């Protein structure tokens, strides 16, 4: 394969930043085709971004032999369906997060990807920035000792309540849209957690606009970490865990996410260790601005980790996975574990996982 030819399923607002601009910065990659549910919108998008081919529907784009891989920025509830269709058509897939509506769907996609021998990458773009590699390095080296508590937040304001991210039939909700990032970050630092309790604040029946959750990492360090400031809002309460947490070889975790709450903007990752702590401000888009601070041995260290836009790093990793078999940290199989935690948080908050 010389030039990798990418087709886009949907003229979404995120597509220019997520795939159009990065494709101009990554050698031998081109966006060659687009389709959208509204053909007129697809034509306008193609004209604006110099995409040569417009297909009348998704099926015809997937049947195009001049498309090697697809980027899927469609609404959440359509991700698994069109990833499966792309795999059946022999295309590699870069799909916006979350990859599926629930754990069962994610497992179906992962199994299909394994059978097809094709790359499926869930677009947690932040994971591919050098900042996160530096965080992993510090924790892996034991810079702050064994991890005892992890706090991840992903909150931003979305006051347009007619937005599709609030639609239950499209697998909407704060936990799905923003919270999936926080779950991914918690898993990166702490491993696979058990959900102890969760509390949702609702936008409409079944749809959360904010969520908090308490977790436990059975394989973590003993003892409880620093108890972060309480952040729950009044809402739908899930069943609380009984007994104490973080005893006997366990670490604790806390998640805060919202699309509309008193936490208008919070993009932080905080890790408490046995001998120090580490904090990251803006782990989501570190190429724009971030702060990495960690303290150990009586000294505070502040770092800025250089790198390009997260989406550019992500596309490079996608190409490397296809061409060279490079590992994919946010693979379809990893998405199964991420969706398991999200489903469990919904259940703990008294809500059903997305259909």
C-alpha positions in Angstrom: 0.0 0.0 0.0 1.5 3.3 -1.0 -1.0 6.1 -0.2 -3.6 5.2 2.4 -7.0 6.2 1.1 -9.5 7.0 3.8 -13.3 7.4 3.5 -15.4 9.3 6.0 -18.8 8.1 7.1 -20.6 11.3 8.1 -20.0 15.0 7.6 -19.6 15.6 11.4 -18.3 18.7 13.0 -15.4 16.8 14.5 -14.2 15.5 11.2 -12.0 18.5 10.1 -10.0 18.4 13.3 -10.0 14.7 13.7 -9.1 13.5 10.2 -9.0 16.2 7.5 -6.2 18.3 9.0 -4.2 15.3 10.3 -4.3 13.7 6.9 -2.5 16.7 5.5 0.2 16.3 8.1 0.8 12.6 7.9 2.7 11.4 4.8 1.0 9.2 2.2 -2.5 9.6 3.7 -5.4 11.1 1.9 -9.1 11.5 2.5 -10.5 10.4 -0.8 -14.3 9.9 -0.2 -17.2 10.9 2.0 -20.8 9.9 2.5 -23.4 11.3 4.8 -27.0 10.7 5.7 -27.7 14.1 4.0 -26.1 13.9 0.5 -26.3 17.7 0.2 -24.3 18.1 3.4 -21.7 15.6 2.1 -21.3 17.5 -1.2 -20.8 20.8 0.7 -18.3 19.1 3.1 -16.4 17.6 0.1 -16.2 20.9 -1.7 -15.0 22.8 1.4 -12.3 20.2 2.2 -11.3 19.1 -1.4 -12.5 15.5 -1.1 -12.7 14.1 -4.6 -15.5 11.5 -4.3 -18.9 11.9 -2.7 -21.0 8.7 -2.4 -24.8 8.8 -2.0 -24.8 6.6 1.0 -22.5 4.7 3.5 -23.0 1.4 1.7 -21.6 2.6 -1.6 -18.6 4.2 0.1 -17.8 0.9 1.8 -18.0 -0.8 -1.5 -15.5 1.6 -3.1 -12.3 -0.3 -4.0 -10.4 2.9 -3.8 -11.0 3.2 -0.1 -8.6 1.4 2.2 -9.9 2.5 5.6 -12.8 4.5 7.0 -13.2 7.1 9.7 -16.6 6.9 11.5 -17.7 10.1 13.3 -21.4 9.2 13.3 -23.6 9.3 16.5 -22.7 6.9 19.3 -25.6 4.5 18.5 -24.4 3.9 15.0 -20.7 3.2 15.7 -20.9 -0.6 16.1 -23.3 -1.0 13.2 -21.0 0.7 10.7 -17.8 -0.6 12.1 -19.1 -4.1 11.5 -20.2 -3.1 8.0 -16.8 -1.7 7.3 -15.1 -4.8 8.5 -17.4 -7.0 6.4 -16.3 -4.8 3.4 -12.6 -5.3 4.2 -11.9 -1.9 5.5 -9.8 -0.9 8.5 -11.6 1.4 10.9 -10.9 4.5 13.0 -14.1 5.0 14.9 -15.0 7.8 17.3 -15.4 6.8 20.9 -17.3 5.1 22.3 -16.8 2.2 19.8 -20.2 0.7 20.8 -23.3 1.3 22.8 -22.5 -1.4 25.4 -20.2 -4.2 26.3 -22.0 -6.8 24.2 -21.8 -4.7 21.1 -18.1 -4.0 21.7 -17.4 -7.7 22.0 -19.2 -8.4 18.7 -17.0 -5.7 17.0 -13.8 -7.1 18.6 -14.6 -10.6 17.5 -15.3 -9.4 14.0 -12.0 -7.5 13.8 -10.1 -10.6 15.0 -11.8 -12.7 12.4 -11.1 -10.2 9.6 -7.5 -9.5 10.6 -8.2 -5.8 10.2 -7.3 -2.8 12.4 -10.0 -1.2 14.5 -9.0 1.8 16.6 -11.3 3.5 19.1 -10.5 7.2 18.7 -9.2 8.0 22.2 -6.8 10.5 20.5 -5.3 11.7 23.8 -3.7 8.3 24.4 -1.3 8.8 21.5 0.2 12.1 22.7 3.7 11.8 24.3 2.3 13.3 27.5 0.5 10.1 28.3 3.6 8.1 27.6 5.4 10.3 30.1 2.7 9.7 32.7 3.0 5.9 32.1 6.8 6.1 32.4 6.7 8.0 35.7 4.2 5.6 37.2 6.0 2.5 35.8 9.2 3.7 37.3 7.6 4.1 40.7 8.2 7.9 40.8 5.4 8.3 43.3 5.3 4.8 44.7 2.4 2.3 44.3 -0.8 3.9 43.2 -3.4 4.3 46.0 -6.0 6.6 44.5 -6.9 7.9 41.0 -9.3 10.7 40.2 -10.3 11.4 36.6 -12.6 14.2 35.5 -14.0 15.0 32.1 -16.6 17.8 32.2 -17.4 20.4 29.6 -20.6 22.5 29.0 -23.1 21.4 26.4 -26.2 23.6 27.1 -27.8 22.8 23.7 -30.2 20.2 25.1 -31.5 19.2 21.6 -28.0 18.0 20.8 -27.9 14.3 19.7 -25.6 13.6 22.6 -28.6 13.8 24.8 -30.7 11.3 22.8 -31.2 8.0 24.4 -32.0 6.3 21.1 -28.5 7.3 19.8 -26.8 6.0 23.0 -26.4 9.5 24.4 -25.5 10.7 27.9 -22.6 12.3 29.7 -21.2 8.9 30.7 -21.0 7.9 27.0 -19.8 11.1 25.5 -17.4 12.6 28.0 -17.2 9.9 30.7 -15.8 7.3 28.4 -12.6 9.3 28.4 -12.4 9.4 32.2 -13.0 5.6 32.3 -10.2 5.1 29.8 -7.8 7.3 31.8 -8.7 5.5 35.1 -8.0 2.1 33.4 -4.7 3.4 32.0 -3.5 4.3 35.4 -5.2 1.9 37.8 -6.0 -1.2 35.7 -9.4 -2.8 35.5 -11.7 -1.5 38.2 -14.8 -2.7 40.1 -17.6 -0.1 40.3 -18.7 0.4 43.9 -21.3 3.1 43.5 -22.5 5.8 41.1 -24.8 8.8 41.0 -26.4 10.3 37.9 -28.0 13.7 37.4 -30.6 13.4 34.6 -31.3 15.5 31.6 -34.3 13.4 30.6 -35.5 9.9 31.5 -32.6 7.5 31.2 -30.2 10.2 29.9 -27.5 11.5 32.3 -26.1 15.0 32.0 -23.7 14.3 34.8 -22.3 11.3 36.6 -20.0 10.5 39.5 -18.7 7.0 40.4 -16.6 5.4 43.1 -14.4 2.5 42.0 -11.9 0.0 43.4 -8.8 -1.5 41.7 -8.4 -4.9 43.3 -4.8 -5.2 42.0 -3.7 -1.8 43.3 -1.7 -0.8 46.4 -3.0 -1.2 49.9 -4.5 1.6 51.8 -6.9 4.4 50.8 -5.6 7.3 48.7 -6.3 11.0 49.3 -10.0 11.5 49.4 -10.7 14.1 46.7 -13.2 16.8 47.4 -16.8 15.7 47.1 -18.2 16.4 43.7 -21.6 14.7 43.5 -24.7 16.5 42.7 -28.2 15.6 43.8 -29.6 13.1 41.3 -30.4 9.4 40.9 -28.5 7.4 43.5 -27.2 3.9 42.8 -26.6 1.2 45.4 -23.7 2.0 47.7 -21.1 -0.6 48.3 -21.0 -1.9 51.8 -17.9 -1.8 54.0 -14.7 0.1 53.6 -12.7 0.5 50.4 -9.0 0.3 49.6 -8.0 -2.2 52.1 -5.6 -5.1 51.7 -4.0 -4.6 48.3 -6.6 -2.4 46.7 -6.5 1.2 45.3 -9.5 3.4 44.9 -10.8 5.5 42.1 -13.2 8.4 41.5 -14.8 9.5 38.2 -16.6 12.8 37.6 -18.1 13.6 34.2 -20.7 16.0 32.9 -22.2 17.7 29.8 -24.1 20.2 32.0 -23.4 20.7 35.7 -21.8 23.0 38.2 -18.5 21.6 37.0 -18.4 23.5 33.8 -14.9 22.6 32.7 -12.7 20.0 34.3 -10.1 17.9 32.4 -7.9 16.6 35.1 -6.2 13.4 36.1 -4.8 13.1 39.6 -2.9 10.1 41.0 -2.0 9.6 44.7 0.8 7.2 45.4 2.4 5.8 48.5 5.3 8.3 48.4 4.0 11.2 46.3 1.4 12.4 43.8 1.0 13.3 40.1 -1.5 15.7 38.5 -2.3 16.4 34.8 -4.3 19.4 33.7 -5.9 18.9 30.3 -5.0 15.3 29.5 -7.6 15.5 26.7 -6.0 18.0 24.4 -2.4 18.4 25.6 -1.2 19.7 22.2 -3.1 22.9 23.0 -1.9 23.4 26.6 -1.3 21.2 29.5 0.5 20.9 32.9 2.1 17.8 34.3 3.1 18.2 38.0 4.4 15.5 40.3 5.9 15.5 43.8 8.1 12.9 45.4 11.1 13.0 47.8 10.1 16.4 49.0 10.5 17.9 45.6 7.9 19.2 43.1 8.5 18.7 39.4 6.7 20.5 36.6 6.9 19.4 33.0 5.6 20.3 29.6 5.8 17.4 27.1 6.2 18.6 23.5 4.1 17.0 20.8 1.8 17.7 17.9 -2.0 17.7 18.0 -3.4 14.6 19.5 -5.3 13.8 16.3 -2.1 13.9 14.3 -0.4 11.4 16.7 -3.5 9.2 16.5 -3.5 9.1 12.7 0.2 8.2 12.7 -0.5 5.4 15.0 -3.4 4.2 12.9 -1.2 4.1 9.8 1.6 2.3 11.7 -0.8 -0.3 12.9 -2.1 -1.0 9.4 1.3 -0.9 7.6 3.6 -2.2 10.3 1.4 -4.1 12.7 2.2 -1.6 15.5 0.3 -2.2 18.7 -3.1 -0.4 19.2 -3.6 0.7 22.8 -7.2 1.6 22.1 -8.1 -1.5 20.1 -11.6 -3.0 19.7 -10.7 -5.6 22.4 -9.7 -2.7 24.8 -13.1 -1.1 24.1 -14.8 -4.2 25.5 -13.2 -3.5 28.9 -14.0 0.2 28.7 -17.7 -0.5 27.9 -17.9 -3.0 30.7 -17.0 -0.3 33.2 -19.4 2.2 31.6 -22.3 -0.4 31.7 -21.5 -1.1 35.3 -21.6 2.6 36.2 -25.0 3.0 34.6 -26.3 0.0 36.5 -24.9 1.3 39.8 -26.6 4.6 39.2 -29.9 2.8 38.6 -29.9 3.3 34.9 -29.9 0.8 32.0 -26.8 0.5 29.8 -27.4 2.0 26.3 -29.2 -0.2 23.8 
